[in-house]
Amino acid sequence: MRYISTRGQAPACDFSGVLLAGLAEDGGLFMPEAWPHWSHADLRGLRGLPYHELAARVLAPFVGECIPFATLQGMCRDAYAEFTHPAVVPLVQLDTNLWAQELFHGPTLAFKDVAMQLLGRMFAHVLAEQNQRVTIVGATSGDTGSAAIEACRGRPGIDVVILHPQGRTSEVQRRQMTTVHARNIANIAVDGTFDDCQDLVKAMFADVPFRRDLHLSAVNSINWARIAAQIPYYVAASLALGGPEREVAFSVPTGNFGNVLAAWAARRMGVPITRLVVASNRNDILARFLDANDMSIRVVEPSLSPSMDIQISSNFERLLFELLDRDPVATAGAMGGFRGTGRMSVPQAAWSRARTLFHGFRLDDAETEAEIRRLHSLGYLADPHSAIGIAAARALPCAHVPTVAAATAHPAKFPDAIERATGLRPALPPRLADLFDRTELYSTAPNSLDAVEAQVRAFSLRNAA
Ligand SMILES: *Cc1c(COP(=O)(O)O)cnc(C)c1O
């Protein structure tokens, strides 16, 4: 399998290249040169497999020659052995035609573990093969940092440095990062906001000598390998609910558009999916686009579902590329215009096509709290992100189609919101029960590129020695 850039100006590369590079050199995102296709018979052949085996078979065409199939099978087995539910991504029935797919049974209690646990192993494999080291740098306001740290801790050839805004993350989220004591993990608390942290990361990547010296790499959600690793659970849900003979719909709480794009990819490859609901909080740029072909950036407002507090959904570019019939010039033009003016609309035909599949939905904080309360009264505890996904699924007009809402975080990750809505403070699961007793380890830095680069360099040099 070869990968091409959505902007058409970067050389094609294989899965290992895509994994290590993240972003294409022309600023575009990698996409498969051609989509694999599964017939109904192929899909039936995946029924009843343990999740790790299904994942390996679904990922095999994307990985191509880069990782031998038996090795990939072993990686999937080990990655999903870290999940506490035997079904890994279980479906919980909430109503006649409504299910939640719980994607949060991994080490850091959010769906990002599903992809990250596999990515950590893939990185280690490819780096060992190429006799290389990388320094992964990232900025986090919440779930990405802890998932990356958990996935890479102790892995040879990989150093991880995560920047978080000092005093501006939730305590659970910060402790999930700062209490991991591994030689190859560093946390830096920056005296600034999340945007400052993100700007520092971008500036480190833009500092070419620094980037080359340290072999900087990223595992943010524009990495194609993360999208690929999210496709198998959509296949699993479809098969469990009668697919490929029966169509299903999915509702996905959305931020960077990665998770819902994986659902789109599953459909593109043959999984019968009728509808995809893009569920947002009050930061509803995607819902506004689907309502009125108006993608216009507004100020990000904090909400009860912080992982969806986003105005620019990076992975939307991948859908745009497909909507524009894979025309890289048109895609690059549209993205350039969007960056320049803060707004974008797509040709009418492309927008109409998007609307036949995608359905936008938004819920504000008060409505989210009410949904958490309603679900709790029915015996189900949902975190704010998952509650938005479930509410969106209920609002879908096609009530006769089985609908699956992605439950993307464990309620214990957001204890304050749950307590306010239900009066109940959810306990952390056993493996994190002592989180508040563990010692935290992190350094601090001013909001200065020189200061942060000096720390990253010293850390990386020490580990390479
Ligand atoms: C990251 C995240 C999302 C958003 O997923 P995208 O792939 O960025 O759309 C939703 N919910 C939770 C809990 C998350 O951590």
The ligand as an SDF file (V2000), in Angstrom:
LIG
                    3D

 15 15  0  0  0  0  0  0  0  0999 V2000
  -10.0680   12.9880   21.3410 C   0  0  0  0  0  0  0  0  0  0  0  0
  -11.4460   12.8030   21.8920 C   0  0  0  0  0  0  0  0  0  0  0  0
  -12.6040   13.0570   21.1200 C   0  0  0  0  0  0  0  0  0  0  0  0
  -12.5370   13.6170   19.7250 C   0  0  0  0  0  0  0  0  0  0  0  0
  -12.0690   12.6770   18.7850 O   0  0  0  0  0  0  0  0  0  0  0  0
  -11.5660   13.1850   17.3460 P   0  0  0  0  0  0  0  0  0  0  0  0
  -10.9920   11.9610   16.7070 O   0  0  0  0  0  0  0  0  0  0  0  0
  -10.5300   14.2310   17.6200 O   0  0  0  0  0  0  0  0  0  0  0  0
  -12.7460   13.7120   16.6310 O   0  0  0  0  0  0  0  0  0  0  0  0
  -13.8360   12.7860   21.6870 C   0  0  0  0  0  0  0  0  0  0  0  0
  -13.9500   12.3280   22.9530 N   0  0  0  0  0  0  0  0  0  0  0  0
  -12.8670   12.0830   23.7240 C   0  0  0  0  0  0  0  0  0  0  0  0
  -13.0580   11.6180   25.1070 C   0  0  0  0  0  0  0  0  0  0  0  0
  -11.5780   12.3020   23.2270 C   0  0  0  0  0  0  0  0  0  0  0  0
  -10.4980   12.0570   24.0030 O   0  0  0  0  0  0  0  0  0  0  0  0
  1  2  1  0
  2  3  1  0
  2 14  2  0
  3  4  1  0
  3 10  2  0
  4  5  1  0
  5  6  1  0
  6  7  2  0
  6  8  1  0
  6  9  1  0
 10 11  1  0
 11 12  2  0
 12 13  1  0
 12 14  1  0
 14 15  1  0
M  END
$$$$
